[in-house]
């Protein structure tokens, strides 16, 4: 069956130098996320895609989500490993691949030498096979996400997550030998779970409700760790204004441009940022609800991925209303504004624009997943021309949605004001 090429035929994006020279992803990269059902959830992977699209809007990177529930290093319901790699990885000619396996490989019981040998040998085979097919591919090996032995008692001593930790230790050592990048999606998630469990035990149990598959709050921390391994930029945009003098001045900016600053019944200015924030407020209060809010409280993700500080010093003592595009964001006293507030944790017009990017990002992934899982794979043995005829318009639609996704990720100028409350 002919494989479609929608994944790298996205509309051309201006060939500007990639922002953030140290960021792991480069202009034109094609990323394939490979793994089992946790990757098949398409949440940590889609958050990662969302971050890249919004934080680096001039960076042309495409993403393919190739997780399959139940997979081991030997393959699974989507076919044996060599078929999976040919069809679901190598067909996309990735320049970057992530691998997260292990949850099913441990067989949900105590670790044994035989289990270890099978996992280690199978993992090596995946890396060697993909490199043979795509010699320049850059691989991020993921220490597997946790089995929740934090909010519930382990089912045996020392607990199934110890097997995941052991697999992760081997992956880290093998990565040195094989020159792989490594992301730890276990230790930091466990640390978040421990803190969340202290804050709200019942709600913490909902972060990994079946102990295996995280909801969005858990995936958010997983995406954070993957992105940290890629040297992702923490700052969305940062602005510091000094209002102590006769005329206010822009003291510093980072990934933002401030114009038309004036002192009129407080302060007013126009700001154009280089990037959009992740919609953490929307995820906390709507799409993901309480477990997301708890995961954010119990971790550093707000500062690590969504740091959007606004600092205004030198204001007269008092309380001020911050508005963006005439929309009230909140009331803050002068001391709090001098310390700085993180707009990335608030509902702002920038965040609402990012919500639309998130919806498009999810939709683009859904389109590809539907054509892959409902047409390509189940009909592969029947050589039906109609199957390809059905996939072609889906690929065209995916390209159109990707174009709109990138268009919507372009930041817009916004009008800020700080008005004293009488």
Phi, psi and omega per residue, in radians:
X1 nan 2.346 3.116
X2 -1.245 2.332 3.130
X3 -1.621 2.314 3.117
X4 -1.244 2.739 -3.086
X5 -2.031 0.487 -3.096
X6 -1.049 -0.503 -2.985
X7 -1.187 -0.368 3.082
X8 -2.125 0.184 3.077
X9 -1.837 0.766 3.081
X10 -1.255 2.740 3.108
X11 -0.990 2.530 -3.088
X12 -1.068 2.390 3.051
X13 -1.976 2.489 -3.083
X14 -0.831 2.257 -3.064
X15 -1.399 1.162 3.093
X16 -1.560 2.759 3.061
X17 -1.003 2.394 -3.110
X18 -1.090 2.225 3.111
X19 -1.116 2.574 3.100
X20 1.184 1.391 -3.016
X21 -0.988 -0.454 -3.097
X22 -1.573 -0.037 3.116
X23 -1.170 2.442 -3.019
X24 -1.094 -0.676 -3.124
X25 -1.436 2.514 -3.080
X26 -2.149 2.903 3.140
X27 -0.949 2.245 3.087
X28 1.488 0.046 -3.139
X29 -1.108 2.565 3.014
X30 -2.079 2.036 -3.029
X31 -1.854 2.245 3.015
X32 -2.008 2.140 3.040
X33 -1.596 2.098 -3.083
X34 -2.088 2.414 3.126
X35 3.007 -2.816 -3.084
X36 -1.739 -2.605 -3.016
X37 -1.132 -0.462 -3.139
X38 -1.209 -0.645 3.002
X39 -1.277 -0.608 3.131
X40 -1.131 -0.362 3.044
X41 -1.105 -0.414 3.129
X42 0.980 0.860 3.091
X43 -2.036 -1.032 3.084
X44 -1.084 -0.545 3.128
X45 -1.246 -0.707 -3.129
X46 -1.288 -0.615 3.021
X47 -1.059 -0.722 3.103
X48 -1.081 -0.819 3.095
X49 -1.044 -0.784 -3.140
X50 -1.032 -0.767 3.119
X51 -1.026 -0.840 -3.069
X52 -1.119 -0.756 -3.115
X53 -1.107 -0.683 -3.071
X54 -1.546 -0.571 -3.088
X55 -1.413 -0.531 -3.120
X56 -2.214 1.223 -3.009
X57 -1.127 -0.284 3.088
X58 -1.646 0.050 -3.100
X59 -1.673 2.062 -3.095
X60 -1.566 1.664 3.112
X61 -2.240 2.415 3.107
X62 -2.012 2.736 -2.995
X63 -2.334 2.443 3.042
X64 -2.224 2.271 -3.101
X65 -1.800 1.885 -2.999
X66 -2.088 0.691 3.034
X67 -1.434 2.622 3.107
X68 -2.444 2.163 -3.094
X69 -0.985 2.363 3.103
X70 1.535 -0.085 -3.053
X71 -1.129 2.579 2.961
X72 -2.152 -3.078 3.088
X73 -1.138 -0.276 3.119
X74 -1.617 -0.054 -3.065
X75 1.813 -2.702 -3.114
X76 2.989 -2.359 -3.043
X77 -1.102 -0.410 3.105
X78 -1.523 0.053 3.131
X79 2.077 2.923 3.092
X80 -1.104 2.833 -2.949
X81 -1.024 -0.707 -3.085
X82 -1.184 -0.608 3.042
X83 -1.160 -0.798 3.126
X84 -0.988 -0.776 -3.096
X85 -1.179 -0.751 -3.135
X86 -1.116 -0.831 -3.007
X87 -1.404 -0.670 -2.923
X88 -1.879 -0.075 3.090
X89 -2.244 -1.134 -2.989
X90 -1.132 -0.510 3.132
X91 -1.081 -0.381 -3.117
X92 -1.662 0.012 3.132
X93 0.828 1.038 -3.068
X94 -1.191 2.531 2.905
X95 -1.652 -0.343 3.107
X96 -2.381 2.399 3.087
X97 -2.370 2.422 2.973
X98 -1.958 2.523 3.130
X99 -2.198 2.086 2.987
X100 -2.254 1.820 3.103
X101 -2.365 2.870 3.076
X102 2.394 -0.594 -3.056
X103 -1.023 -0.760 3.129
X104 -1.469 -0.447 -3.083
X105 -1.156 -0.467 3.138
X106 -1.384 -0.118 3.078
X107 1.080 0.279 3.012
X108 1.047 0.503 3.074
X109 -2.425 -2.991 3.141
X110 -1.051 2.556 -3.138
X111 -1.218 2.428 3.078
X112 -2.271 2.858 3.123
X113 -1.099 -0.680 -3.132
X114 -1.139 -0.734 3.095
X115 -1.073 -0.776 3.136
X116 -1.065 -0.813 -3.072
X117 -1.082 -0.756 3.134
X118 -1.086 -0.767 -3.120
X119 -1.156 -0.815 -3.079
X120 -1.127 -0.795 -3.138
X121 -1.125 -0.720 3.141
X122 -1.165 -0.658 3.127
X123 -1.128 -0.785 3.095
X124 -1.011 -0.737 -3.116
X125 -1.066 -0.731 3.132
X126 -1.039 -0.861 -3.119
X127 -1.068 -0.823 -3.083
X128 -1.173 -0.666 -3.134
X129 -1.177 -0.763 -3.129
X130 -1.179 -0.695 3.123
X131 -1.169 -0.578 3.088
X132 -1.161 -0.648 3.140
X133 -1.393 -0.631 -3.109
X134 -2.279 1.445 -2.971
X135 -1.017 -0.482 -3.092
X136 -1.624 0.082 -3.037
X137 -1.128 2.455 3.066
X138 -1.815 2.162 -2.989
X139 -1.937 2.274 2.968
X140 -1.795 1.993 3.094
X141 -1.551 2.190 -3.045
X142 -1.790 2.167 2.966
X143 -1.174 2.128 -2.887
X144 -1.066 2.553 -3.139
X145 -1.091 2.818 -2.956
X146 -1.416 2.682 2.782
X147 -1.528 2.280 -2.984
X148 -1.321 1.647 2.976
X149 -1.791 0.294 -3.110
X150 -1.693 -0.962 -3.066
X151 -1.477 -0.133 3.072
X152 -2.373 2.723 3.121
X153 -1.195 2.495 3.063
X154 -1.008 2.585 3.123
X155 -1.377 -0.272 3.023
X156 -2.727 2.893 -3.139
X157 -1.670 2.268 0.165
X158 -1.584 -0.052 -3.131
X159 2.109 2.632 -3.063
X160 -1.195 -0.480 3.130
X161 -1.154 -0.403 3.052
X162 -1.066 -0.573 3.058
X163 -1.165 -0.719 3.105
X164 -1.109 -0.682 3.098
X165 -1.125 -0.737 3.118
X166 -1.083 -0.795 3.074
X167 -1.021 -0.744 3.140
X168 -1.106 -0.662 3.091
X169 -1.104 -0.739 3.106
X170 -1.121 -0.741 3.134
X171 -1.029 -0.758 -3.134
X172 -1.090 -0.715 3.122
X173 -1.218 -0.742 3.108
X174 -1.111 -0.611 -3.140
X175 -1.059 -0.627 3.089
X176 -1.127 -0.741 3.137
X177 -1.165 -0.711 -3.021
X178 -1.719 0.053 3.129
X179 1.025 0.957 3.089
X180 -1.884 2.588 2.919
X181 -1.282 2.619 -3.117
X182 -2.219 2.392 3.008
X183 -2.178 2.299 -3.131
X184 -1.699 1.824 3.121
X185 -1.765 0.259 3.134
X186 -1.893 -1.151 -3.035
X187 -0.932 -0.887 3.139
X188 -1.143 -0.549 3.096
X189 -1.235 -0.692 3.063
X190 -1.066 -0.748 3.122
X191 -1.071 -0.723 3.080
X192 -1.100 -0.760 -3.141
X193 -1.060 -0.711 3.134
X194 -1.093 -0.777 3.124
X195 -1.161 -0.762 3.128
X196 -1.075 -0.674 3.139
X197 -1.112 -0.591 3.076
X198 -1.231 -0.634 -3.090
X199 -1.331 -0.732 -3.073
X200 -2.798 1.681 -3.024
X201 -1.050 -0.845 -3.082
X202 -1.111 -0.739 -3.136
X203 -1.225 -0.604 3.134
X204 -1.088 -0.553 3.121
X205 -1.173 -0.338 -3.141
X206 -1.482 -0.111 3.116
X207 -1.250 -0.677 2.968
X208 -2.206 1.351 -2.945
X209 -1.045 -0.557 3.093
X210 -1.822 0.225 3.129
X211 1.321 -0.130 -3.064
X212 -2.062 -0.920 -2.985
X213 -1.738 1.914 -3.136
X214 -1.202 2.626 2.853
X215 -1.404 -3.064 -3.021
X216 -0.983 -0.639 -3.138
X217 -1.023 -0.757 3.090
X218 -1.183 -0.715 3.132
X219 -1.129 -0.565 3.112
X220 -1.066 -0.753 3.123
X221 -1.227 -0.610 3.075
X222 -1.110 -0.793 3.101
X223 -1.069 -0.687 3.101
X224 -0.974 -0.785 -3.087
X225 -1.222 -0.671 3.061
X226 -1.082 -0.793 -3.120
X227 -1.167 -0.639 3.066
X228 -1.065 -0.675 3.119
X229 -1.152 -0.341 3.102
X230 -1.688 0.211 3.137
X231 1.042 0.738 -3.120
X232 -1.170 2.570 -3.128
X233 -1.351 2.240 3.133
X234 -1.305 -0.599 -2.993
X235 -1.468 2.227 2.943
X236 -1.362 -1.023 3.067
X237 -2.837 2.593 -3.121
X238 -2.403 2.347 -3.134
X239 -2.376 2.327 3.012
X240 -2.185 2.213 -3.130
X241 -2.096 2.368 3.092
X242 -1.838 2.002 -3.116
X243 -1.843 0.332 -3.036
X244 -1.397 -0.435 -3.071
X245 -1.549 -3.046 3.124
X246 -1.084 -0.668 3.083
X247 -2.110 2.359 3.113
X248 -1.180 2.620 3.136
X249 -2.311 2.626 3.029
X250 -1.438 1.936 -3.089
X251 -1.347 -0.706 3.120
X252 -2.818 2.677 3.004
X253 -2.426 2.646 3.064
X254 -2.447 1.991 -3.103
X255 1.036 0.652 3.099
X256 -2.704 2.678 3.057
X257 -2.186 2.228 -3.124
X258 -1.975 2.282 3.105
X259 -2.341 2.896 3.025
X260 0.999 0.646 3.108
X261 -1.307 2.245 3.139
X262 -2.636 2.681 3.085
X263 -1.709 1.693 3.113
X264 -2.320 1.818 -3.072
X265 0.874 0.922 -3.023
X266 1.960 -2.281 3.116
X267 -2.341 2.596 3.017
X268 -2.443 2.525 3.057
X269 -2.829 2.870 3.043
X270 -1.934 2.403 -3.075
X271 -2.336 2.326 3.024
X272 -2.110 1.977 3.137
X273 -1.523 2.845 3.091
X274 -1.458 -0.261 -3.004
X275 -2.620 2.858 2.997
X276 -1.739 2.646 3.055
X277 -1.374 2.857 2.889
X278 -1.233 2.558 -3.072
X279 -1.441 1.114 -3.083
X280 -1.099 -0.647 -3.138
X281 -1.142 -0.739 3.113
X282 -1.106 -0.782 3.134
X283 -1.118 -0.613 -3.092
X284 -1.297 -0.633 -3.006
X285 -1.827 -0.241 -3.056
X286 -2.246 -1.489 -2.974
X287 -0.999 -0.794 -3.071
X288 -1.807 -0.357 3.105
X289 1.059 -2.668 -2.883
X290 -0.993 -0.739 -3.127
X291 -1.002 -0.541 3.096
X292 -1.198 -0.810 3.133
X293 -1.040 -0.708 3.126
X294 -1.167 -0.717 3.111
X295 -1.095 -0.653 3.112
X296 -1.176 -0.770 3.126
X297 -1.083 -0.585 -3.031
X298 -1.626 0.222 -3.087
X299 -2.549 -3.124 3.111
X300 -1.809 0.301 -2.981
X301 -1.080 -0.571 -3.142
X302 -1.073 -0.709 3.118
X303 -1.435 -0.584 -3.028
X304 -1.351 -0.545 -3.104
X305 -2.070 -0.372 -2.940
X306 -2.359 0.766 -3.081
X307 -1.452 1.917 -3.079
X308 -2.270 1.159 -2.976
X309 -1.361 2.372 2.956
X310 -2.053 2.127 -3.125
X311 -2.198 2.250 3.091
X312 -2.234 2.001 -3.131
X313 -1.827 2.838 3.032
X314 1.368 0.174 3.091
X315 -1.271 2.628 3.007
X316 -1.105 2.542 -3.139
X317 -0.957 2.374 3.131
X318 2.703 -3.047 3.127
X319 -1.958 2.423 -3.045
X320 -2.227 2.499 3.026
X321 -1.642 2.156 3.053
X322 -1.603 2.187 3.040
X323 -2.141 2.524 3.006
X324 -2.201 2.114 -3.054
X325 0.936 0.742 3.116
X326 1.142 0.206 3.070
X327 -1.738 2.148 -3.129
X328 -1.185 2.193 3.136
X329 -1.714 -0.682 3.132
X330 2.980 2.948 3.091
X331 -1.899 2.304 -3.068
X332 -2.419 2.442 3.063
X333 -1.389 2.908 -3.031
X334 -1.098 -0.612 3.104
X335 -1.127 -0.751 -3.140
X336 -1.123 -0.697 3.120
X337 -1.177 -0.588 3.096
X338 -1.193 -0.561 3.077
X339 -1.286 -0.574 -3.134
X340 1.872 2.478 3.051
X341 -2.084 2.524 -3.141
X342 -1.618 1.777 3.127
X343 -1.106 -0.359 -3.134
X344 -1.181 -0.181 3.094
X345 -1.818 0.107 -3.034
X346 -2.060 2.841 3.043
X347 -1.455 1.957 -3.098
X348 -2.300 2.911 3.041
X349 -1.047 -0.553 3.098
X350 -1.157 -0.720 3.128
X351 -1.154 -0.664 3.139
X352 -1.179 -0.571 3.017
X353 -1.151 -0.685 3.124
X354 -1.133 -0.558 3.085
X355 -1.015 -0.715 3.127
X356 -1.164 -0.628 3.071
X357 -1.131 -0.720 3.114
X358 -1.045 -0.776 3.138
X359 -1.068 -0.736 3.115
X360 -1.194 -0.640 3.131
X361 -1.127 -0.759 3.088
X362 -1.110 -0.739 -3.109
X363 -1.129 -0.748 3.127
X364 -1.033 -0.759 3.108
X365 -1.140 -0.651 3.129
X366 -1.103 -0.707 -3.114
X367 -1.084 -0.832 3.141
X368 -1.144 -0.714 -3.127
X369 -1.083 -0.702 3.127
X370 -1.107 -0.792 -3.102
X371 -1.210 -0.558 -3.132
X372 -1.305 -0.902 -2.994
X373 -1.474 -0.454 -3.064
X374 -1.809 -0.248 -3.141
X375 -2.189 -1.067 -3.016
X376 -1.019 -0.937 -3.036
X377 -1.258 -0.919 -3.066
X378 -1.174 -0.385 -3.103
X379 -1.827 0.157 -3.024
X380 -1.056 -0.580 -3.043
X381 -1.486 -0.043 -2.995
X382 -1.825 -0.121 3.056
X383 0.892 0.851 -3.131
X384 -1.598 2.046 3.073
X385 -1.011 -0.530 -3.133
X386 -1.124 -0.474 3.130
X387 -1.133 -0.814 3.103
X388 -1.149 -0.634 3.112
X389 -1.128 -0.513 3.088
X390 -1.355 -0.585 -3.099
X391 -1.325 -0.571 -3.069
X392 -1.008 -0.840 3.103
X393 -1.177 -0.488 3.065
X394 -1.168 -0.672 3.088
X395 -1.141 -0.689 3.105
X396 -1.117 -0.706 3.109
X397 -1.137 -0.712 3.108
X398 -1.057 -0.703 3.100
X399 -1.103 -0.733 -3.137
X400 -1.143 -0.716 3.112
X401 -1.155 -0.683 3.105
X402 -1.090 -0.686 3.103
X403 -1.100 -0.752 3.126
X404 -1.185 -0.628 3.084
X405 -1.016 -0.834 3.138
X406 -1.212 -0.647 3.101
X407 -1.108 -0.762 -3.100
X408 -1.217 -0.393 -3.126
X409 -1.376 -0.099 3.136
X410 -1.282 2.116 -3.138
X411 -1.101 2.683 3.110
X412 -2.116 2.699 3.069
X413 -1.224 2.578 -3.138
X414 -2.344 2.631 -3.125
X415 -1.779 2.089 -3.116
X416 -1.810 2.597 2.985
X417 -2.590 2.530 2.987
X418 -2.121 1.981 -3.051
X419 -2.040 2.234 3.138
X420 -1.186 2.476 3.077
X421 -1.599 2.155 -3.106
X422 -1.175 nan nan
